Amino acid sequence: MASYDPEQLVFEQEVVSSIKPVLGIEDRPKTFLETLFYAWQVTLVDFTPFIWAGMFVTLAGLPENVLPVMISTCFLAMGVGTLIQTTVGNRLPIVQGPSASVLSAMGPVTAMYGFTAMWGSVLVGGLLETLLGFSRVLGKIRKFIPPVVTGSVVATIGFVAARISLTWIFGSGKQLHLILALVAFLVALFLKFRCRGILSRGFILVSTLLVGVAAATFLGEYDWARVAEAPWFAMPKLFPFRGLDGTGNAVTFVVAAIIGGLTGYIGSIFESLGDYAATCAVSGEKYRVKHINRGIAAEGAGCMVSGFLGALPVTSYTQNIGIIAATGIASRFVTQVAAVMFLLYGLSPKLAVMLASIPRAAIGGVFAISASLIMFSGVDVITSEKRNLKNNLVAGTALGMAIMLPFYASTAGAKWVATLTPFWKMYVNNNVFIAVTVGVLMNLLVNHFLASGDDGPGM
């Protein structure tokens, strides 16, 4: 049996991307002020703990007084998880944070088995994910995830990012917010393509401040009163929700709850495999076996920390890939500084509320640019492999199912979805999970089981 080589490429051939980073993974900005600028920009786009925590509280049927504490704990978990990933994990510029995959599983688990059982599920799931990373199993099956599959996953992530952007833009339904989103989009384009230096590379932050803070304040859409009410500092506590169920327990271990929670971890792992490939593609880095194994082990460790802090489990964030693609700043050091900022947000409710007070529509208008770049980064990965009928079929089926199945599940197929088990409900609504599984299965079917000398006409 061949010895383990962490430096071995995931793909036999090099994946080529049209995106060239301005700062590579091991590079640092020239000044610390510039570093702070780029890091703050990262945190402005990756502020979704406010969204996921609120959705979780609703799904789980918890009282509203849980939400402010969970928002702060999620920021703390983001900081710790990101530092683990960028220092002892796969050392890619990846931000860790709560995701829809885990949220969709943990909400029903909490509603059915209680808050303390959910924390037991978080801790056990994190431990199993860590052991999976250390086992190197995922790295060994890399041949079943060729560029045509990974590119499809990356493109799907771009579609998911676009959906997030559109949700932020149209979520409030206010005409004024639509105008803010359009202005933010146009300002971002102007800064990106007509300006130079730090203004061009930092177009996301600059446009967000100009439109999301300054213009929103002038129009009365920025909630400074909410910011003024929030305290500057609050010390975190381990298991901050102890006793919420009236028993005084911090955590309980229920087999059914653990199994239910694992469905969310499965989804997040599949998402992460695509995120790692996308991060490498936009960062000018070759996708290696160590990125998979160390990355998943680090994510599991971050999830266990989340459980102790009272936060939702963390996984790799698609939004940060969009920032790298749009700005060209792939510096791991910048991501680590952003992690420290996340810790400060968690320690300072006032700072966190300042972020939450920016109208999401303004951020969505800027993030639409990043989403489009992610999509075509995935297309670059797909076309880097030999183009023939079989590969076209793999990519087309994976993309078609990943995009349209969740759409069908939420519209005409809603009654059918209601009859499914929790795992399958999560599956049919998870674009990235579908892209990975369908892509892998289609690749096995047409490129291995049905392999022949005739690949059909090329493109």
C-alpha positions in Angstrom: 0.0 0.0 0.0 1.4 3.4 -0.9 2.4 5.6 2.0 0.4 8.7 2.9 1.6 11.8 1.1 -0.2 14.9 2.4 1.3 17.0 -0.4 -0.3 14.8 -3.1 -2.6 16.7 -5.5 -6.3 15.9 -5.2 -6.5 16.0 -9.0 -4.1 14.4 -11.4 -4.0 17.4 -13.6 -3.7 21.0 -12.4 -6.9 23.0 -12.1 -6.6 26.4 -13.9 -8.5 29.4 -12.7 -8.9 32.8 -14.5 -8.7 34.6 -11.1 -5.2 35.7 -10.1 -4.7 36.8 -6.5 -3.1 40.1 -5.7 -1.8 38.7 -2.4 -1.1 35.0 -2.1 -1.9 32.8 0.9 1.5 33.4 2.6 1.7 37.1 1.6 0.9 40.0 3.9 -0.3 43.6 3.1 2.4 46.2 3.3 1.0 47.9 6.4 -1.0 46.8 9.4 -3.6 49.4 8.7 -4.1 47.9 5.2 -4.4 44.5 6.9 -7.1 45.8 9.3 -8.9 47.3 6.3 -9.1 44.0 4.4 -9.9 42.0 7.6 -12.8 44.3 8.5 -14.1 43.8 4.9 -14.1 40.1 5.5 -16.1 40.5 8.7 -18.7 42.8 7.1 -19.7 40.1 4.6 -19.4 37.1 7.0 -21.8 38.6 9.6 -24.5 35.9 9.0 -24.5 34.6 12.6 -27.3 37.2 13.0 -29.2 35.4 10.3 -28.5 31.8 11.3 -29.0 32.3 15.0 -32.4 34.0 14.5 -33.5 31.2 12.1 -32.4 28.5 14.7 -34.3 30.1 17.5 -37.4 30.1 15.3 -37.0 26.5 14.1 -36.3 25.3 17.6 -39.2 27.2 19.2 -36.9 28.8 21.8 -37.7 32.1 23.6 -36.4 35.3 22.0 -34.2 36.1 25.0 -31.9 33.3 23.8 -31.1 35.2 20.6 -28.8 38.0 21.8 -26.6 35.6 23.7 -26.4 33.1 20.8 -25.4 35.9 18.4 -22.4 36.7 20.6 -21.4 33.1 21.1 -21.6 32.4 17.3 -19.1 35.3 16.7 -16.8 33.8 19.4 -17.0 30.4 17.7 -16.3 31.9 14.4 -13.1 33.5 15.8 -11.9 30.4 17.5 -12.8 28.1 14.6 -11.1 30.3 12.0 -7.9 30.5 14.1 -7.9 26.7 14.4 -8.4 26.3 10.7 -5.8 28.8 9.6 -3.1 27.8 12.1 -3.2 24.0 12.6 -5.9 23.1 10.1 -5.5 23.2 6.3 -4.0 26.7 6.6 -6.1 28.1 3.8 -7.7 31.6 4.1 -11.0 30.1 5.2 -13.5 31.7 7.6 -15.5 29.2 9.8 -19.0 30.0 10.8 -22.6 28.6 11.3 -24.2 27.3 8.1 -27.6 26.4 6.8 -26.6 22.7 6.6 -26.1 22.3 10.3 -28.9 24.7 11.2 -31.4 22.8 9.2 -30.6 19.7 11.3 -30.1 21.2 14.8 -33.3 23.2 14.7 -35.6 20.1 14.5 -33.4 18.2 16.9 -33.8 20.9 19.5 -37.6 21.1 18.9 -38.0 17.3 19.3 -35.4 16.4 22.0 -34.6 19.6 23.8 -31.9 22.2 24.1 -29.5 20.1 26.2 -29.8 17.1 23.8 -28.9 19.5 20.9 -25.6 20.4 22.6 -24.8 16.7 23.1 -25.4 16.2 19.4 -23.1 19.2 18.6 -20.2 17.8 20.8 -20.5 14.2 19.5 -20.8 15.3 15.9 -17.8 17.6 16.3 -15.7 14.7 17.8 -16.7 12.3 15.0 -15.9 14.9 12.3 -12.4 15.4 13.9 -11.8 11.7 13.9 -12.9 11.4 10.3 -10.3 14.1 9.3 -7.6 12.3 11.2 -8.6 9.0 9.6 -7.6 10.3 6.2 -10.5 8.5 4.6 -11.7 11.6 2.7 -8.3 12.1 1.2 -8.2 8.5 0.0 -11.5 8.8 -2.0 -10.3 12.0 -3.9 -10.2 10.1 -7.2 -14.0 10.0 -7.1 -14.1 13.8 -7.0 -12.3 15.0 -10.2 -12.3 18.6 -11.4 -15.6 18.1 -13.4 -17.3 17.3 -10.1 -15.5 19.9 -7.9 -16.1 22.6 -10.5 -19.8 21.7 -10.5 -19.8 22.1 -6.7 -17.9 25.4 -6.9 -20.4 26.8 -9.5 -23.2 25.6 -7.3 -21.7 27.5 -4.4 -21.8 30.5 -6.6 -25.5 30.1 -7.2 -26.0 29.7 -3.4 -24.0 32.9 -2.9 -26.2 34.6 -5.5 -29.3 33.4 -3.7 -28.0 34.8 -0.4 -27.3 38.1 -2.1 -30.8 38.3 -3.6 -32.3 37.3 -0.2 -30.5 40.2 1.4 -31.5 42.6 -1.4 -35.2 41.7 -1.6 -35.7 40.4 2.0 -37.3 43.6 3.5 -39.5 44.4 0.5 -38.8 48.1 1.0 -38.3 50.1 -2.2 -35.7 52.2 -0.4 -33.6 49.1 0.3 -33.7 48.1 -3.3 -32.3 51.6 -4.2 -29.6 51.2 -1.6 -28.7 47.8 -3.1 -28.5 49.2 -6.6 -26.4 52.1 -5.5 -24.1 49.9 -3.5 -23.7 47.6 -6.6 -22.8 50.5 -8.9 -20.5 52.1 -6.4 -18.7 48.8 -5.9 -18.3 48.4 -9.7 -16.9 51.9 -10.0 -14.4 51.4 -7.2 -13.4 48.0 -8.5 -12.8 49.0 -12.2 -12.1 52.7 -12.2 -10.0 53.1 -9.0 -6.7 51.7 -8.2 -4.8 50.4 -5.2 -6.5 49.9 -1.9 -9.8 51.5 -3.1 -10.0 48.9 -5.9 -9.0 45.9 -3.7 -11.2 47.1 -0.8 -14.2 48.0 -2.9 -16.5 45.8 -0.8 -15.7 47.6 2.5 -15.6 51.1 1.0 -19.0 50.7 -0.8 -20.5 49.1 2.3 -19.4 52.0 4.5 -20.5 54.7 1.9 -23.9 53.2 1.2 -24.6 50.8 4.1 -23.6 53.2 6.9 -23.3 56.8 5.6 -26.2 56.8 3.1 -28.3 54.6 5.3 -27.8 56.9 8.2 -28.8 60.0 6.1 -32.0 58.1 5.0 -32.8 57.0 8.5 -32.2 53.3 7.7 -29.3 52.7 10.1 -30.4 51.9 13.7 -28.0 54.0 15.8 -30.4 53.8 18.8 -30.0 50.0 18.9 -26.2 50.4 18.8 -26.3 52.9 21.7 -28.3 50.5 23.9 -25.9 47.6 23.5 -23.1 47.2 26.1 -19.4 47.5 25.1 -18.2 44.4 26.8 -19.6 41.1 28.1 -17.5 38.1 29.3 -18.4 34.7 27.7 -19.4 31.7 29.8 -19.1 28.0 29.1 -22.5 26.4 28.5 -24.3 29.8 28.8 -27.8 28.1 28.4 -27.4 25.8 31.3 -30.7 25.4 33.1 -32.8 26.8 30.3 -34.9 23.6 30.2 -35.4 23.8 34.0 -33.2 20.8 34.9 -29.9 22.5 35.5 -28.2 20.3 33.0 -25.7 21.7 30.6 -25.8 18.9 28.1 -27.4 15.4 27.6 -26.6 12.7 25.1 -29.6 11.2 23.3 -28.9 8.7 20.5 -31.7 9.9 18.3 -30.7 13.5 18.7 -27.1 12.6 17.8 -28.1 10.8 14.7 -30.4 13.7 13.6 -27.6 16.2 14.2 -25.1 14.1 12.1 -27.2 14.7 9.0 -26.2 18.4 9.3 -22.6 17.5 9.8 -22.7 15.3 6.6 -24.0 18.2 4.7 -21.4 20.6 6.0 -18.5 18.2 5.2 -19.7 17.9 1.6 -20.0 21.7 1.4 -16.5 22.1 2.9 -14.9 19.8 0.3 -16.3 22.1 -2.4 -15.3 25.2 -0.4 -11.7 24.0 -0.1 -11.5 23.4 -3.8 -13.0 26.9 -4.5 -10.6 28.6 -2.1 -7.6 26.9 -3.7 -8.9 27.9 -7.2 -9.3 31.6 -6.4 -6.1 31.7 -4.2 -3.7 30.3 -6.8 -3.1 27.3 -4.6 -3.0 23.6 -5.7 -5.7 21.5 -4.0 -3.8 18.9 -2.0 -4.8 15.9 0.1 -3.7 17.7 3.3 -6.3 20.4 2.7 -9.1 17.9 2.9 -7.9 15.8 5.9 -6.6 18.6 8.1 -9.5 20.9 7.1 -12.2 18.5 8.2 -10.3 17.6 11.4 -10.0 21.3 12.2 -13.7 21.9 11.5 -14.6 19.2 13.9 -12.5 20.7 16.6 -14.1 24.1 16.0 -17.6 22.5 16.3 -16.7 21.0 19.7 -15.5 24.5 20.9 -18.9 25.8 19.6 -20.7 23.4 21.8 -18.9 24.5 24.9 -19.4 28.2 24.1 -23.1 27.7 23.4 -22.8 28.5 19.6 -24.1 26.7 16.5 -21.5 24.4 14.9 -19.1 26.0 12.4 -18.1 25.1 8.9 -16.4 26.8 6.0 -18.0 30.0 4.7 -18.8 30.5 1.0 -19.0 34.3 1.4 -15.3 34.5 2.1 -14.4 32.7 -1.1 -16.4 35.5 -2.9 -14.3 38.2 -1.2 -11.1 36.5 -2.3 -12.4 36.1 -5.9 -13.5 39.7 -6.1 -10.6 41.5 -4.3 -7.6 39.2 -5.0 -6.7 39.2 -1.3 -6.0 35.6 -0.4 -3.7 36.3 2.6 -4.1 33.9 5.4 -2.8 36.5 7.8 -5.7 38.8 6.8 -8.1 36.0 7.6 -6.5 35.4 11.0 -6.8 39.1 11.9 -10.5 38.9 10.8 -10.8 35.9 13.3 -9.5 38.2 16.1 -12.1 40.7 15.0 -14.8 38.1 15.3 -13.7 37.4 18.8 -14.0 41.1 19.6 -17.5 41.2 18.1 -18.4 38.3 20.4 -16.9 40.1 23.5 -18.5 43.4 22.5 -22.2 43.3 21.9 -22.0 46.9 20.7 -19.6 46.1 17.9 -21.7 43.2 16.8 -24.9 45.3 16.8 -23.1 47.9 14.6 -22.7 45.2 12.0 -26.2 44.0 12.3 -27.6 47.5 11.9 -26.2 47.9 8.3 -29.1 47.2 6.0 -28.6 43.8 4.5 -29.8 45.0 1.1 -26.7 47.2 0.8 -24.3 44.3 1.6 -26.3 42.1 -0.8 -25.8 44.6 -3.7 -22.1 44.4 -3.2 -22.0 40.7 -2.6 -23.8 40.0 -5.9 -20.4 40.8 -7.7 -18.6 38.2 -5.6 -21.2 35.6 -6.2 -20.9 35.9 -10.0 -17.1 35.5 -9.8 -17.5 32.3 -7.8 -19.9 30.8 -10.4 -17.4 31.3 -13.2 -14.5 30.2 -11.1 -16.4 26.9 -11.0 -16.8 26.9 -14.7 -13.1 27.4 -15.1 -12.5 24.3 -13.0 -14.9 22.3 -15.0 -13.4 23.3 -18.4 -9.8 22.6 -17.1 -10.6 18.9 -17.5 -11.0 17.1 -20.8 -14.3 18.2 -22.4 -16.3 15.3 -23.8 -19.9 14.1 -23.7 -19.4 12.2 -20.5 -17.9 15.0 -18.5 -20.5 17.4 -19.9 -23.2 15.0 -18.7 -21.6 14.8 -15.3 -21.4 18.6 -14.8 -24.8 19.3 -16.4 -26.6 16.7 -14.3 -24.9 17.8 -11.1 -25.6 21.5 -11.7 -29.2 20.9 -12.9 -30.1 18.8 -9.9 -28.3 21.0 -7.4 -30.1 24.1 -8.6 -33.6 22.8 -9.6 -34.3 20.1 -6.9 -34.3 22.6 -4.0 -36.4 25.0 -6.1 -38.9 22.2 -6.8 -38.8 21.1 -3.1 -39.8 24.6 -2.0 -42.5 25.1 -4.6 -44.5 22.4 -6.4 -42.9 19.6 -4.4 -43.5 21.0 -0.9 -46.2 18.5 -0.1 -44.0 15.6 -1.2 -41.1 17.0 0.9 -43.3 17.1 4.0 -43.6 13.3 3.8 -39.8 12.8 3.9 -37.6 11.9 6.9 -35.6 14.8 8.4 -32.4 13.6 6.6 -34.0 13.6 3.2 -35.8 16.9 3.9 -32.3 18.4 4.6 -30.9 16.7 1.5 -33.4 17.9 -1.1 -33.0 21.5 0.2 -29.2 21.6 0.3 -27.8 22.7 -3.1 -24.2 21.9 -2.3 -24.9 18.4 -0.8 -26.8 17.5 -4.0 -24.1 18.8 -6.3 -21.4 16.7 -4.5 -23.4 13.5 -4.3 -25.0 13.7 -7.8 -21.6 14.7 -9.3 -19.8 11.8 -7.6 -22.4 9.2 -8.5 -22.6 10.4 -12.1 -18.9 10.4 -12.5 -18.7 6.8 -11.2 -21.5 5.8 -13.5 -20.4 7.3 -16.8 -16.6 7.5 -16.3 -16.1 4.2 -14.5 -18.9 1.6 -14.6 -19.9 2.5 -18.1 -16.4 3.5 -19.3 -15.6 2.6 -22.9 -13.3 3.8 -25.6 -16.0 6.1 -27.0 -16.5 9.2 -25.0 -18.7 10.9 -27.5 -18.0 14.1 -29.3 -15.9 16.7 -27.6 -16.8 20.3 -27.3 
